[in-house]
Amino acid sequence: MAGLSRFAPAEGAFYLYVDVSDLTRDSLGFCQRMLDEIGVATTPGRDFDPIHGDDWLRMSFAGSVRDIAEAAGRLKEWLKRVG
């Protein structure tokens, strides 16, 4: 999705745990930057894993199809610039 290629198994949940280690080692800063620059909110992996979480973030797909598609489009374009 949007240039990200490594995900933990979703196991039926409406969340994806996404490896961003090729882009950052600071998931908190990365999530904050994403929110500030494109208005897409994600959760830093360190909230779930204090040891390896800085390489991961969590994305929720609990919104409307329209909102998820909009966020995915913004994320795809943003990753072209930051990746």
DALINUR-V123123 format. One record per backbone hydrogen bond with DSSP energy under -1.0 kcal/mol. CO is the residue of the C=O (numbers start at 0). NH is the residue of the N-H. Records with the same first field share a line. If there is no record, write none. Layout:
CO=NH  NH
This chain:
0=3
5=18
9=12
13=60
15=58
16=7
17=56
19=22  23
25=29
26=30
27=31
28=32
29=33
30=34
31=35
32=36
33=37  39
34=38
42=57
43=46
44=47  48
48=52
51=54
52=55
54=19
55=44
56=17
57=42
58=15
63=67
64=68
65=69
66=70
67=71
68=72
69=73
70=74
71=75
72=76
73=77
74=78
75=79
77=81
78=82
